[in-house]
Amino acid sequence: MMLLPILRWPDPRLSQPCAPAALDDDLRQLAADMLETMYAAPGRGLAASQVGRLIRLFVMDVTWKEGQRSSQVFINPKVVELSPSRVLGPEGCLSIPGPVTEVERAETVRMHWTGLDGQAHDTVLTGFAAICAQHEYDHLDGILTLDRLSPEARARAEAEVAA
């Protein structure tokens, strides 16, 4: 496994939608490298586009900073349903070092994806897992946290990155 360089905003690749991913040995290796990179960063999620691979793949582990690793690999994820209830909370991004911004997200999300074993998964994520999955899923569509902010909040966040 190896650490991968993480793209930083305003790299234009971060704003591009990703193509479907093919499950093969190269993708398995990429997922392993992404997990190693995410843990070293240290982050809780990482999308393939953040390491320059424009494919629909992300990894996340929302528990490891509390001492227990539970990594997940999402290949070609789809958001099946977003709850109408919303939460506003702080989000950081490994590609936008510095600012932590307040982003509104669905409180729960039902997702469908393929795992590294080739099996289909379908589950409802809640709490921080729902927020993290929505954040990483946004990356696959070329959407950054900055894109979800008001013009004033975005200007403040951009100024903090530039400082």
C-alpha positions as CSV (number, residue, x, y, z in Angstrom):
1,M,0.0,0.0,0.0
2,M,1.1,3.6,-0.6
3,L,0.1,7.1,0.4
4,L,-1.5,9.0,-2.4
5,P,-1.3,12.8,-2.9
6,I,-4.5,14.5,-2.1
7,L,-5.7,17.2,-4.6
8,R,-6.2,20.6,-3.1
9,W,-8.9,23.1,-4.1
10,P,-9.0,24.8,-6.6
11,D,-7.8,21.9,-8.7
12,P,-10.4,21.6,-11.5
13,R,-10.5,17.8,-11.2
14,L,-12.4,18.2,-7.9
15,S,-15.3,19.9,-9.7
16,Q,-15.7,17.1,-12.3
17,P,-18.3,14.4,-12.1
18,C,-16.9,10.9,-11.9
19,A,-17.4,7.9,-14.2
20,P,-18.6,4.5,-13.0
21,A,-15.9,2.3,-11.5
22,A,-15.0,-1.3,-12.6
23,L,-14.3,-3.8,-9.8
24,D,-11.0,-5.3,-10.5
25,D,-7.6,-5.8,-8.8
26,D,-6.5,-2.2,-9.7
27,L,-9.6,-0.8,-7.9
28,R,-9.0,-3.1,-4.9
29,Q,-5.5,-1.7,-4.7
30,L,-6.7,1.9,-5.1
31,A,-9.2,1.4,-2.3
32,A,-6.5,0.0,0.0
33,D,-4.2,3.0,-0.9
34,M,-7.1,5.4,-0.3
35,L,-7.8,4.0,3.1
36,E,-4.1,4.3,4.1
37,T,-4.1,7.8,2.8
38,M,-7.3,8.7,4.6
39,Y,-6.0,7.4,7.9
40,A,-2.6,9.2,7.5
41,A,-4.3,12.5,6.5
42,P,-6.0,12.1,9.1
43,G,-9.6,12.0,7.8
44,R,-12.8,10.1,8.0
45,G,-13.6,9.8,4.3
46,L,-11.9,10.1,0.9
47,A,-13.2,10.1,-2.6
48,A,-11.3,8.8,-5.6
49,S,-11.5,12.2,-7.2
50,Q,-9.6,13.6,-4.3
51,V,-6.6,11.5,-5.4
52,G,-7.0,12.3,-9.0
53,R,-9.0,9.2,-10.1
54,L,-12.3,10.4,-11.6
55,I,-14.3,7.2,-10.8
56,R,-17.3,6.6,-8.5
57,L,-15.5,5.2,-5.4
58,F,-15.1,6.5,-1.9
59,V,-13.9,5.1,1.4
60,M,-14.9,6.1,4.9
61,D,-14.4,5.2,8.5
62,V,-16.4,7.3,11.0
63,T,-15.3,5.4,14.1
64,W,-11.5,5.1,13.9
65,K,-10.7,8.3,15.7
66,E,-12.6,6.9,18.7
67,G,-10.3,3.9,18.7
68,Q,-12.2,1.3,16.6
69,R,-11.6,0.9,12.9
70,S,-14.6,0.1,10.7
71,S,-13.6,1.0,7.2
72,Q,-16.1,0.9,4.4
73,V,-15.5,0.9,0.6
74,F,-18.4,2.3,-1.6
75,I,-18.1,1.4,-5.3
76,N,-20.6,3.1,-7.6
77,P,-22.8,4.3,-4.7
78,K,-26.3,5.6,-5.3
79,V,-28.3,7.7,-3.0
80,V,-31.7,6.0,-2.9
81,E,-33.4,8.3,-0.4
82,L,-32.7,11.3,1.7
83,S,-34.8,12.0,4.8
84,P,-36.7,15.3,4.7
85,S,-35.3,16.1,8.2
86,R,-32.1,18.2,8.0
87,V,-29.2,18.8,10.3
88,L,-26.7,21.6,10.2
89,G,-23.2,20.7,11.3
90,P,-19.5,21.3,10.9
91,E,-17.6,19.7,8.0
92,G,-14.0,19.8,7.0
93,C,-12.5,18.5,3.8
94,L,-9.0,17.0,3.1
95,S,-9.0,18.8,-0.2
96,I,-9.8,22.2,1.4
97,P,-7.4,22.3,4.4
98,G,-8.2,24.8,7.0
99,P,-11.8,25.9,7.2
100,V,-14.5,24.0,8.9
101,T,-17.9,25.1,7.5
102,E,-21.5,24.6,8.5
103,V,-23.3,22.5,5.9
104,E,-26.9,21.4,5.9
105,R,-27.4,17.7,5.1
106,A,-30.2,15.1,5.3
107,E,-30.3,13.5,8.7
108,T,-30.5,10.0,7.2
109,V,-29.6,8.6,3.8
110,R,-30.4,5.3,2.2
111,M,-27.6,4.2,0.0
112,H,-27.0,1.3,-2.4
113,W,-23.4,0.4,-3.4
114,T,-21.1,-2.5,-4.4
115,G,-18.5,-3.7,-1.9
116,L,-15.0,-5.0,-2.7
117,D,-16.4,-8.5,-2.6
118,G,-18.7,-7.7,-5.5
119,Q,-21.8,-7.9,-3.3
120,A,-24.6,-5.3,-3.4
121,H,-25.3,-3.4,-0.2
122,D,-28.3,-1.3,0.7
123,T,-28.5,0.4,4.1
124,V,-29.8,3.5,5.9
125,L,-27.0,5.6,7.4
126,T,-27.7,7.9,10.3
127,G,-25.8,10.4,12.4
128,F,-22.2,11.2,11.4
129,A,-22.1,8.3,9.0
130,A,-24.9,9.8,7.0
131,I,-23.2,13.2,6.9
132,C,-19.8,11.7,5.9
133,A,-21.4,9.5,3.2
134,Q,-23.2,12.5,1.7
135,H,-20.0,14.6,1.8
136,E,-18.0,11.9,-0.1
137,Y,-20.9,11.2,-2.5
138,D,-20.9,14.9,-3.3
139,H,-17.2,14.6,-4.4
140,L,-18.3,12.0,-7.0
141,D,-20.6,14.5,-8.5
142,G,-17.9,17.3,-8.5
143,I,-19.5,19.1,-5.6
144,L,-17.4,20.6,-2.7
145,T,-18.5,21.8,0.6
146,L,-17.8,25.3,-0.7
147,D,-20.5,24.8,-3.3
148,R,-23.1,24.3,-0.5
149,L,-22.4,27.6,1.3
150,S,-24.0,31.0,1.0
151,P,-21.9,33.5,-1.0
152,E,-20.8,35.2,2.2
153,A,-19.8,31.9,4.0
154,R,-18.0,30.7,0.8
155,A,-16.0,34.0,0.6
156,R,-14.9,33.6,4.3
157,A,-13.9,29.9,3.7
158,E,-12.0,30.8,0.6
159,A,-10.2,33.6,2.4
160,E,-9.2,31.1,5.2
161,V,-7.8,28.7,2.6
162,A,-5.8,31.5,1.0
163,A,-4.4,32.7,4.3
